């Protein structure tokens, strides 16, 4: 079983507890039992279960793959050290906690993208960028974006960087 499938299997083990919480909430808010109510499966999850694993269509208009970076070249020593430091911080994170947010400071946008790209490549993840202007401004749309991103980051080897 691959590492990602192992992670998903662990999450599915907690499914009975999660279903109990959902049922309690649903029962309180609607007066109905979730086990006898009609349910609807999200198309993305159904496709994932069928073996079709791709980025959710609702995110493809907001996210852009970080492209145009020549990752074959050697990084300068200072940038290599930065990638090593970032990787060390990520490795120190507990498997039960969210990964830390890494903020690269400076005015050289290309260097920051190069560091982010090399870090993602070392981790074996695809790096996407989110232009700040494309962030949803309505709270419900922002909550949907966050929920979708969290789900996709569990289903796919992806990372996110923002750009101004």
Secondary structure, 3 states (H helix, E strand, C coil): CCHHHHHHHHHHHCHHHHHHHHHHHHHHHHCCCCCCCCCCCCHHHHHHHCCCCCCCHHHHCCEEECCCCCCCCCCCHHHHHHHHHHHHHHHHCCCCCCCCCCCCCCCCHHHHHHHHHHHHHHHCCEEEEEEHHHCCCCHHHHHHHHHHHHHHHHHCCEEEEEEC
